[in-house]
């Protein structure tokens, strides 16, 4: 049975000729486990081909938001990188469905002291659809009846297509990773009504992480990595302050998304596999009954057979980056 939505406010935004509507991107909590989504300048930075999958289920009691992201990146030449990526984002229990596919090209320059600096550019094609049949409007209901009656509401288009461009910049040293990424530079029009001025606004992401490495009495290394990730889109700010503890097998992390949520993460590494899980606990009283927000990530790092060309790759970020989840 389809879930009923009475959304006069949302309808007014979508169908209005005069009100500007601005969409927002999917939000992932495991920033560094999803490197291409974080910063396009990181494509190929592993030095070996890398496959990454991420899935996020937000507010499990509502089943309202589900998003999946795929990326594959690989070194290109001696200092560049190439990535392909795809996104599926379902909102309002499938009322809005956003699909995207894209490619990213990056280039990094090796500096002294094992540091690198570089940039990346991404090109994406979006297709966004709106399933009006899953909405129930006020004039479709009658007192004392459970039937749905025809509506007099006037619908806009059910599908829209967009092309956008993003850029990223990164600096990485032996114990430091810092970067800036700007998505949707061209602010493509995102509209279901031809007369609407709705756009996909730019998303700004700034991130920095510094690793303090320690050694236990048994010579087993572990590290502590504080980090800050800041995002801004459509006037909404997301400041994340947190960090990780990790050794060669286990990663534990905690984040505070200022005034919004606490995020707890755990990651396991085995050979070329990395598995991550995060749980977002909302600090906002209006969301207390919405249920859990769960996120899963899986990555696989391919290894070269025979002679390893990654040893001569000049665009590789230092090992600090591989330890972050």
NULOPA-466552 format. One record per residue (C-alpha): residue in three letters; chain; x, y, z. Coordinates in Angstrom, 2 decimals, always signed. Layout:
N
<pt Ala; A; <X; Y; Z>>,
...
END
This chain:
325
<pt Unk; A; <+0.00; +0.00; +0.00>>,
<pt Unk; A; <+1.40; +3.35; -0.98>>,
<pt Unk; A; <+2.23; +5.80; +1.74>>,
<pt Unk; A; <+0.10; +8.95; +1.65>>,
<pt Unk; A; <+1.66; +12.40; +1.59>>,
<pt Unk; A; <-0.22; +15.67; +2.03>>,
<pt Unk; A; <+2.34; +18.26; +1.03>>,
<pt Unk; A; <+0.81; +21.57; +0.02>>,
<pt Unk; A; <+3.99; +23.40; +1.04>>,
<pt Unk; A; <+6.23; +21.18; -1.09>>,
<pt Unk; A; <+3.80; +21.39; -3.99>>,
<pt Unk; A; <+3.85; +25.17; -3.79>>,
<pt Unk; A; <+7.62; +25.18; -4.10>>,
<pt Unk; A; <+7.75; +22.74; -6.99>>,
<pt Unk; A; <+4.99; +24.30; -9.05>>,
<pt Unk; A; <+5.42; +27.97; -8.22>>,
<pt Unk; A; <+6.47; +30.30; -10.98>>,
<pt Unk; A; <+7.95; +32.84; -8.61>>,
<pt Unk; A; <+9.61; +30.88; -5.81>>,
<pt Unk; A; <+13.14; +29.58; -6.34>>,
<pt Unk; A; <+13.74; +26.01; -5.24>>,
<pt Unk; A; <+17.21; +24.70; -4.46>>,
<pt Unk; A; <+18.05; +21.02; -4.16>>,
<pt Unk; A; <+20.80; +19.51; -2.06>>,
<pt Unk; A; <+23.26; +16.69; -2.58>>,
<pt Unk; A; <+23.40; +13.41; -0.71>>,
<pt Unk; A; <+25.28; +13.62; +2.57>>,
<pt Unk; A; <+27.73; +10.80; +3.45>>,
<pt Unk; A; <+29.23; +10.52; +6.96>>,
<pt Unk; A; <+32.23; +8.32; +6.11>>,
<pt Unk; A; <+34.08; +11.09; +4.34>>,
<pt Unk; A; <+37.45; +9.48; +3.78>>,
<pt Unk; A; <+36.05; +6.04; +2.92>>,
<pt Unk; A; <+34.35; +7.69; -0.07>>,
<pt Unk; A; <+37.28; +9.65; -1.52>>,
<pt Unk; A; <+35.99; +10.58; -4.99>>,
<pt Unk; A; <+32.77; +11.98; -3.52>>,
<pt Unk; A; <+34.81; +13.96; -1.01>>,
<pt Unk; A; <+37.29; +15.50; -3.45>>,
<pt Unk; A; <+37.77; +14.94; -7.18>>,
<pt Unk; A; <+41.50; +15.71; -6.80>>,
<pt Unk; A; <+41.90; +12.32; -5.03>>,
<pt Unk; A; <+41.17; +10.22; -8.15>>,
<pt Unk; A; <+44.04; +7.76; -8.56>>,
<pt Unk; A; <+45.75; +8.92; -5.36>>,
<pt Unk; A; <+45.99; +5.38; -3.99>>,
<pt Unk; A; <+48.62; +4.49; -6.61>>,
<pt Unk; A; <+46.68; +1.31; -7.43>>,
<pt Unk; A; <+43.20; +0.80; -8.89>>,
<pt Unk; A; <+40.51; +1.14; -6.22>>,
<pt Unk; A; <+36.84; +0.15; -6.15>>,
<pt Unk; A; <+34.50; +1.83; -3.63>>,
<pt Unk; A; <+30.84; +1.22; -2.75>>,
<pt Unk; A; <+28.78; +3.25; -0.26>>,
<pt Unk; A; <+25.15; +2.97; +0.84>>,
<pt Unk; A; <+23.31; +5.30; +3.22>>,
<pt Unk; A; <+19.88; +4.76; +4.76>>,
<pt Unk; A; <+18.68; +7.91; +6.51>>,
<pt Unk; A; <+15.89; +7.79; +9.11>>,
<pt Unk; A; <+15.06; +4.08; +8.98>>,
<pt Unk; A; <+11.59; +4.49; +10.52>>,
<pt Unk; A; <+10.48; +6.65; +7.60>>,
<pt Unk; A; <+12.28; +4.83; +4.76>>,
<pt Unk; A; <+12.44; +8.31; +3.25>>,
<pt Unk; A; <+16.04; +8.64; +2.05>>,
<pt Unk; A; <+18.28; +5.97; +0.54>>,
<pt Unk; A; <+21.43; +6.65; -1.46>>,
<pt Unk; A; <+24.09; +4.45; -3.08>>,
<pt Unk; A; <+27.40; +5.56; -4.58>>,
<pt Unk; A; <+29.92; +3.65; -6.71>>,
<pt Unk; A; <+33.37; +4.74; -7.83>>,
<pt Unk; A; <+36.36; +3.17; -9.52>>,
<pt Unk; A; <+39.59; +5.14; -9.77>>,
<pt Unk; A; <+43.02; +4.28; -11.08>>,
<pt Unk; A; <+46.36; +5.96; -11.74>>,
<pt Unk; A; <+46.82; +7.39; -15.23>>,
<pt Unk; A; <+50.36; +7.88; -16.47>>,
<pt Unk; A; <+52.93; +8.87; -13.83>>,
<pt Unk; A; <+51.13; +11.73; -12.08>>,
<pt Unk; A; <+47.44; +11.67; -13.05>>,
<pt Unk; A; <+44.34; +9.74; -12.11>>,
<pt Unk; A; <+41.03; +8.74; -13.68>>,
<pt Unk; A; <+37.72; +7.81; -12.04>>,
<pt Unk; A; <+34.24; +6.77; -13.07>>,
<pt Unk; A; <+31.37; +7.06; -10.60>>,
<pt Unk; A; <+27.61; +6.65; -10.31>>,
<pt Unk; A; <+24.95; +7.72; -7.81>>,
<pt Unk; A; <+21.39; +6.63; -7.06>>,
<pt Unk; A; <+19.47; +8.81; -4.60>>,
<pt Unk; A; <+15.86; +8.05; -3.64>>,
<pt Unk; A; <+13.96; +10.62; -1.59>>,
<pt Unk; A; <+10.53; +10.69; +0.03>>,
<pt Unk; A; <+10.14; +6.90; -0.27>>,
<pt Unk; A; <+10.82; +6.95; -4.02>>,
<pt Unk; A; <+8.80; +10.05; -4.94>>,
<pt Unk; A; <+12.03; +11.70; -6.11>>,
<pt Unk; A; <+14.65; +9.55; -7.83>>,
<pt Unk; A; <+18.02; +11.06; -8.75>>,
<pt Unk; A; <+20.53; +9.14; -10.89>>,
<pt Unk; A; <+23.95; +10.40; -11.92>>,
<pt Unk; A; <+26.96; +9.09; -13.78>>,
<pt Unk; A; <+30.25; +10.86; -14.25>>,
<pt Unk; A; <+33.98; +10.80; -14.79>>,
<pt Unk; A; <+36.85; +12.58; -13.06>>,
<pt Unk; A; <+40.38; +13.43; -14.20>>,
<pt Unk; A; <+43.05; +14.49; -11.71>>,
<pt Unk; A; <+46.70; +15.49; -11.80>>,
<pt Unk; A; <+49.18; +15.83; -8.93>>,
<pt Unk; A; <+52.69; +17.20; -8.73>>,
<pt Unk; A; <+55.32; +15.79; -6.37>>,
<pt Unk; A; <+56.94; +18.37; -4.13>>,
<pt Unk; A; <+59.91; +18.02; -1.82>>,
<pt Unk; A; <+59.64; +16.20; +1.51>>,
<pt Unk; A; <+57.28; +13.57; +0.04>>,
<pt Unk; A; <+54.44; +16.05; -0.37>>,
<pt Unk; A; <+52.10; +16.36; -3.36>>,
<pt Unk; A; <+49.77; +19.07; -4.60>>,
<pt Unk; A; <+47.13; +18.59; -7.24>>,
<pt Unk; A; <+43.72; +19.20; -8.68>>,
<pt Unk; A; <+40.86; +17.40; -10.35>>,
<pt Unk; A; <+37.88; +18.12; -12.56>>,
<pt Unk; A; <+34.68; +16.08; -12.79>>,
<pt Unk; A; <+31.91; +15.97; -15.39>>,
<pt Unk; A; <+28.52; +14.53; -14.40>>,
<pt Unk; A; <+25.22; +13.78; -16.09>>,
<pt Unk; A; <+22.11; +13.82; -13.85>>,
<pt Unk; A; <+18.63; +12.50; -14.48>>,
<pt Unk; A; <+16.05; +13.41; -11.87>>,
<pt Unk; A; <+12.50; +12.07; -11.90>>,
<pt Unk; A; <+9.38; +12.82; -9.89>>,
<pt Unk; A; <+6.68; +10.15; -9.44>>,
<pt Unk; A; <+3.52; +12.19; -8.93>>,
<pt Unk; A; <+1.42; +9.02; -8.53>>,
<pt Unk; A; <+2.96; +8.40; -5.10>>,
<pt Unk; A; <+1.59; +11.66; -3.75>>,
<pt Unk; A; <-1.89; +12.11; -2.33>>,
<pt Unk; A; <-3.32; +15.62; -2.37>>,
<pt Unk; A; <-5.96; +17.09; -0.14>>,
<pt Unk; A; <-8.71; +17.05; -2.77>>,
<pt Unk; A; <-8.23; +13.29; -3.30>>,
<pt Unk; A; <-9.59; +12.45; +0.16>>,
<pt Unk; A; <-13.17; +12.37; +1.39>>,
<pt Unk; A; <-14.37; +12.20; +4.96>>,
<pt Unk; A; <-15.32; +8.66; +5.94>>,
<pt Unk; A; <-13.71; +7.08; +2.84>>,
<pt Unk; A; <-10.34; +5.39; +2.33>>,
<pt Unk; A; <-10.51; +5.73; -1.47>>,
<pt Unk; A; <-8.29; +8.02; -3.49>>,
<pt Unk; A; <-10.19; +10.30; -5.81>>,
<pt Unk; A; <-8.90; +12.17; -8.88>>,
<pt Unk; A; <-7.04; +15.40; -8.21>>,
<pt Unk; A; <-7.39; +18.76; -9.87>>,
<pt Unk; A; <-3.77; +19.65; -9.18>>,
<pt Unk; A; <-1.69; +20.65; -12.21>>,
<pt Unk; A; <+1.54; +18.68; -12.51>>,
<pt Unk; A; <+4.80; +19.75; -14.06>>,
<pt Unk; A; <+7.26; +17.55; -15.93>>,
<pt Unk; A; <+8.10; +14.15; -14.43>>,
<pt Unk; A; <+11.77; +14.12; -15.49>>,
<pt Unk; A; <+14.61; +16.58; -15.93>>,
<pt Unk; A; <+18.23; +16.19; -17.13>>,
<pt Unk; A; <+21.32; +18.14; -16.14>>,
<pt Unk; A; <+25.05; +18.28; -16.86>>,
<pt Unk; A; <+27.43; +19.77; -14.31>>,
<pt Unk; A; <+31.11; +20.38; -13.63>>,
<pt Unk; A; <+33.08; +20.22; -10.38>>,
<pt Unk; A; <+36.69; +20.89; -9.37>>,
<pt Unk; A; <+38.87; +19.88; -6.44>>,
<pt Unk; A; <+42.27; +20.70; -4.99>>,
<pt Unk; A; <+44.42; +18.73; -2.55>>,
<pt Unk; A; <+47.68; +19.04; -0.62>>,
<pt Unk; A; <+49.10; +15.96; +1.07>>,
<pt Unk; A; <+52.28; +15.60; +3.13>>,
<pt Unk; A; <+53.60; +12.74; +5.25>>,
<pt Unk; A; <+51.17; +13.39; +8.11>>,
<pt Unk; A; <+48.71; +15.84; +6.58>>,
<pt Unk; A; <+45.87; +15.80; +4.04>>,
<pt Unk; A; <+43.96; +19.00; +3.20>>,
<pt Unk; A; <+41.69; +19.88; +0.32>>,
<pt Unk; A; <+38.87; +21.91; -1.15>>,
<pt Unk; A; <+36.17; +20.65; -3.52>>,
<pt Unk; A; <+33.51; +22.66; -5.37>>,
<pt Unk; A; <+30.63; +20.76; -6.98>>,
<pt Unk; A; <+28.08; +22.09; -9.52>>,
<pt Unk; A; <+30.16; +25.10; -10.55>>,
<pt Unk; A; <+27.81; +25.81; -13.44>>,
<pt Unk; A; <+24.70; +25.59; -11.14>>,
<pt Unk; A; <+22.57; +23.61; -13.63>>,
<pt Unk; A; <+18.83; +24.20; -13.72>>,
<pt Unk; A; <+16.97; +21.61; -11.69>>,
<pt Unk; A; <+13.31; +21.99; -12.47>>,
<pt Unk; A; <+10.16; +20.07; -13.24>>,
<pt Unk; A; <+8.31; +23.20; -14.33>>,
<pt Unk; A; <+9.63; +25.03; -17.44>>,
<pt Unk; A; <+8.99; +28.41; -15.81>>,
<pt Unk; A; <+10.81; +27.58; -12.59>>,
<pt Unk; A; <+14.20; +29.10; -11.74>>,
<pt Unk; A; <+15.25; +26.19; -9.53>>,
<pt Unk; A; <+18.96; +25.32; -9.68>>,
<pt Unk; A; <+21.35; +22.76; -8.24>>,
<pt Unk; A; <+23.45; +25.06; -6.02>>,
<pt Unk; A; <+27.20; +24.81; -5.60>>,
<pt Unk; A; <+28.44; +22.55; -2.82>>,
<pt Unk; A; <+31.69; +23.56; -1.06>>,
<pt Unk; A; <+33.68; +20.98; +0.89>>,
<pt Unk; A; <+36.85; +21.76; +2.85>>,
<pt Unk; A; <+38.70; +19.05; +4.76>>,
<pt Unk; A; <+41.89; +18.65; +6.79>>,
<pt Unk; A; <+43.34; +15.74; +8.74>>,
<pt Unk; A; <+46.60; +15.31; +10.65>>,
<pt Unk; A; <+47.99; +12.00; +11.84>>,
<pt Unk; A; <+49.85; +11.43; +15.12>>,
<pt Unk; A; <+51.52; +8.04; +15.00>>,
<pt Unk; A; <+52.37; +6.06; +18.15>>,
<pt Unk; A; <+53.89; +2.70; +18.91>>,
<pt Unk; A; <+52.92; +0.21; +21.60>>,
<pt Unk; A; <+55.31; -1.89; +23.63>>,
<pt Unk; A; <+54.80; -4.81; +21.22>>,
<pt Unk; A; <+55.86; -2.69; +18.24>>,
<pt Unk; A; <+52.32; -2.74; +16.85>>,
<pt Unk; A; <+51.71; +0.70; +15.36>>,
<pt Unk; A; <+48.57; +2.71; +15.90>>,
<pt Unk; A; <+47.69; +6.28; +15.04>>,
<pt Unk; A; <+45.34; +9.05; +16.14>>,
<pt Unk; A; <+44.03; +11.35; +13.40>>,
<pt Unk; A; <+41.97; +14.44; +14.27>>,
<pt Unk; A; <+40.07; +15.95; +11.35>>,
<pt Unk; A; <+37.68; +18.73; +10.36>>,
<pt Unk; A; <+35.28; +18.55; +7.42>>,
<pt Unk; A; <+33.15; +21.57; +6.51>>,
<pt Unk; A; <+30.40; +21.57; +3.88>>,
<pt Unk; A; <+28.14; +24.34; +2.63>>,
<pt Unk; A; <+25.31; +24.16; +0.12>>,
<pt Unk; A; <+22.27; +26.35; -0.44>>,
<pt Unk; A; <+22.98; +28.31; +2.73>>,
<pt Unk; A; <+23.17; +25.19; +4.92>>,
<pt Unk; A; <+26.38; +24.65; +6.90>>,
<pt Unk; A; <+27.71; +21.28; +8.11>>,
<pt Unk; A; <+30.74; +21.52; +10.39>>,
<pt Unk; A; <+32.13; +18.12; +11.38>>,
<pt Unk; A; <+34.79; +17.85; +14.08>>,
<pt Unk; A; <+36.17; +14.43; +14.92>>,
<pt Unk; A; <+38.89; +11.93; +14.41>>,
<pt Unk; A; <+40.02; +8.33; +14.22>>,
<pt Unk; A; <+42.05; +5.79; +16.14>>,
<pt Unk; A; <+43.35; +2.98; +13.98>>,
<pt Unk; A; <+45.91; +0.24; +13.58>>,
<pt Unk; A; <+46.50; -2.06; +10.63>>,
<pt Unk; A; <+43.22; -3.93; +11.19>>,
<pt Unk; A; <+40.76; -1.73; +13.09>>,
<pt Unk; A; <+39.57; +1.87; +12.76>>,
<pt Unk; A; <+37.35; +3.61; +15.32>>,
<pt Unk; A; <+36.01; +7.12; +14.80>>,
<pt Unk; A; <+33.76; +9.72; +16.38>>,
<pt Unk; A; <+32.41; +12.91; +14.84>>,
<pt Unk; A; <+30.39; +15.83; +16.15>>,
<pt Unk; A; <+28.29; +17.50; +13.46>>,
<pt Unk; A; <+27.77; +20.81; +15.21>>,
<pt Unk; A; <+24.23; +21.17; +16.61>>,
<pt Unk; A; <+23.01; +18.30; +14.42>>,
<pt Unk; A; <+24.36; +14.83; +15.20>>,
<pt Unk; A; <+26.98; +12.56; +16.71>>,
<pt Unk; A; <+28.51; +10.05; +14.29>>,
<pt Unk; A; <+30.20; +6.81; +15.33>>,
<pt Unk; A; <+32.25; +4.79; +12.84>>,
<pt Unk; A; <+34.06; +1.47; +12.76>>,
<pt Unk; A; <+36.25; +0.10; +9.97>>,
<pt Unk; A; <+37.93; -3.25; +9.38>>,
<pt Unk; A; <+40.85; -3.85; +7.03>>,
<pt Unk; A; <+41.90; -7.25; +5.73>>,
<pt Unk; A; <+44.40; -7.61; +2.91>>,
<pt Unk; A; <+43.00; -5.44; +0.07>>,
<pt Unk; A; <+39.50; -5.11; +1.57>>,
<pt Unk; A; <+38.15; -2.32; +3.76>>,
<pt Unk; A; <+34.70; -2.48; +5.35>>,
<pt Unk; A; <+33.14; +0.48; +7.16>>,
<pt Unk; A; <+29.98; +1.22; +9.14>>,
<pt Unk; A; <+28.73; +4.46; +10.65>>,
<pt Unk; A; <+25.73; +5.40; +12.79>>,
<pt Unk; A; <+24.35; +8.94; +12.96>>,
<pt Unk; A; <+22.61; +9.87; +16.21>>,
<pt Unk; A; <+20.52; +12.99; +15.73>>,
<pt Unk; A; <+20.75; +15.77; +18.34>>,
<pt Unk; A; <+17.66; +17.53; +17.00>>,
<pt Unk; A; <+14.47; +16.89; +18.97>>,
<pt Unk; A; <+12.31; +17.04; +15.85>>,
<pt Unk; A; <+14.12; +13.98; +14.43>>,
<pt Unk; A; <+14.25; +11.86; +17.58>>,
<pt Unk; A; <+11.53; +9.46; +16.35>>,
<pt Unk; A; <+12.75; +9.21; +12.77>>,
<pt Unk; A; <+14.92; +6.18; +13.49>>,
<pt Unk; A; <+18.54; +5.34; +12.84>>,
<pt Unk; A; <+20.75; +6.58; +10.03>>,
<pt Unk; A; <+23.07; +3.80; +8.88>>,
<pt Unk; A; <+25.87; +3.94; +6.36>>,
<pt Unk; A; <+27.98; +1.11; +4.92>>,
<pt Unk; A; <+31.13; +1.29; +2.80>>,
<pt Unk; A; <+33.21; -1.34; +1.07>>,
<pt Unk; A; <+36.43; -0.81; -0.86>>,
<pt Unk; A; <+38.88; -3.08; -2.64>>,
<pt Unk; A; <+42.39; -2.06; -3.60>>,
<pt Unk; A; <+43.76; -3.97; -6.57>>,
<pt Unk; A; <+47.39; -5.10; -6.47>>,
<pt Unk; A; <+49.64; -5.22; -9.50>>,
<pt Unk; A; <+51.03; -8.61; -10.45>>,
<pt Unk; A; <+54.73; -8.83; -11.15>>,
<pt Unk; A; <+56.53; -5.49; -11.28>>,
<pt Unk; A; <+54.58; -2.87; -9.37>>,
<pt Unk; A; <+54.31; +0.32; -11.48>>,
<pt Unk; A; <+52.87; +2.21; -8.52>>,
<pt Unk; A; <+56.38; +2.45; -7.04>>,
<pt Unk; A; <+57.26; +4.91; -9.80>>,
<pt Unk; A; <+53.93; +6.75; -9.63>>,
<pt Unk; A; <+54.53; +10.40; -8.70>>,
<pt Unk; A; <+50.91; +11.32; -8.04>>,
<pt Unk; A; <+50.41; +9.06; -5.02>>,
<pt Unk; A; <+49.27; +10.62; -1.76>>,
<pt Unk; A; <+51.26; +9.53; +1.32>>,
<pt Unk; A; <+50.14; +6.52; +3.38>>,
<pt Unk; A; <+48.24; +8.71; +5.85>>,
<pt Unk; A; <+45.29; +8.79; +3.51>>,
<pt Unk; A; <+44.91; +4.99; +3.36>>,
<pt Unk; A; <+44.40; +4.77; +7.12>>,
<pt Unk; A; <+41.39; +7.08; +7.19>>,
<pt Unk; A; <+37.84; +5.68; +7.05>>,
END
